[in-house]
C-alpha cells in the first residue's frame, strides 16, 4: 500500500492503518522494517474499540476505500501479491482520474 499512497497522496488519497492487536512495539517494528510512512492508529478496547464496532470488520487485513463524504466505496478482505493492482484501480476511480 505504501507505493499507492506515495503515488496518489498529492491528489488527496490518505491511508490510515489500524493495528488490531494492540501491540505497540510489534507495530512500530513492522512500520520501521517496511519503511511505511502513512498514518497508523492503535485500536482501542471496550467502548472505544474502533475496528469491529465502527466498521464491523471480522478479518484482517481488511481494506476500505472511503470517499470524501465518509461512504465506504470499496471493501477488500485479505491480501495477496497482485491485490494492490485491483486496489489501485479503485483508488484511481475514486479520485476521478
C-alpha positions in Angstrom: 0.0 0.0 0.0 3.0 2.3 0.5 3.7 2.8 -3.2 0.0 3.5 -3.9 -0.1 6.1 -1.1 3.0 7.8 -2.3 1.7 7.9 -5.8 -1.7 9.4 -5.0 -1.2 11.3 -1.7 -0.9 14.7 -3.6 -4.3 14.1 -5.1 -5.9 13.7 -1.6 -5.5 10.0 -1.1 -5.0 9.1 2.6 -4.2 5.8 4.2 -4.9 5.2 7.9 -3.9 1.8 9.1 -5.2 0.4 12.4 -3.3 -2.2 14.4 -6.0 -4.5 15.8 -3.6 -6.5 18.1 -2.9 -3.6 20.3 0.9 -4.4 20.3 2.6 -1.1 20.0 6.2 -2.5 20.0 5.4 -5.0 17.3 3.6 -2.4 15.2 6.4 0.1 15.4 8.9 -2.6 14.4 6.7 -3.5 11.4 6.4 0.1 10.4 10.1 0.7 10.6 11.2 -2.5 8.9 8.8 -1.8 6.0 9.6 1.9 5.6 5.9 2.8 6.0 5.1 6.5 6.1 1.3 6.7 6.1 -0.7 7.1 9.3 -1.1 4.3 11.8 -3.6 4.2 14.7 -3.9 1.8 17.6 -7.2 0.0 18.0 -8.9 0.6 21.4 -10.8 -1.7 23.7 -14.3 -1.9 25.1 -16.5 1.1 24.2 -13.6 2.9 22.4 -12.8 -0.1 20.2 -12.8 1.1 16.6 -12.3 -1.7 14.1 -15.2 -4.1 14.7 -17.6 -1.7 16.4 -17.4 1.1 13.8 -16.7 -0.9 10.6 -17.9 -4.4 11.5 -14.5 -5.9 10.5 -14.3 -9.6 11.1 -10.9 -10.5 9.4 -7.6 -8.9 8.9 -6.2 -7.3 6.9 -9.2 -5.5 5.6 -9.0 -2.6 3.1 -11.7 0.1 3.0 -11.7 2.8 0.4 -13.8 5.6 1.8 -14.9 8.7 -0.2 -14.6 12.3 0.9 -18.2 12.1 2.3 -17.3 9.1 4.5 -19.1 6.5 2.4 -17.4 3.1 2.0 -16.9 2.7 -1.7 -14.8 -0.5 -1.8 -14.1 -3.3 0.6 -11.4 -6.0 0.3 -10.6 -8.8 2.7 -7.1 -10.3 3.0 -4.1 -9.5 0.9 -2.1 -11.5 -1.6 0.5 -10.3 -4.1 -1.3 -8.7 -7.0 -4.2 -7.4 -4.9 -2.6 -4.0 -5.0 -3.4 -3.7 -8.7 -7.1 -4.0 -8.1 -7.0 -1.7 -5.1 -5.1 0.9 -7.1 -7.7 0.7 -9.9 -10.4 1.6 -7.3 -8.3 4.4 -5.9 -7.9 5.9 -9.4 -11.6 5.7 -10.0 -12.5 7.3 -6.6 -10.0 10.1 -7.2 -11.7 10.8 -10.6 -8.5 10.2 -12.6 
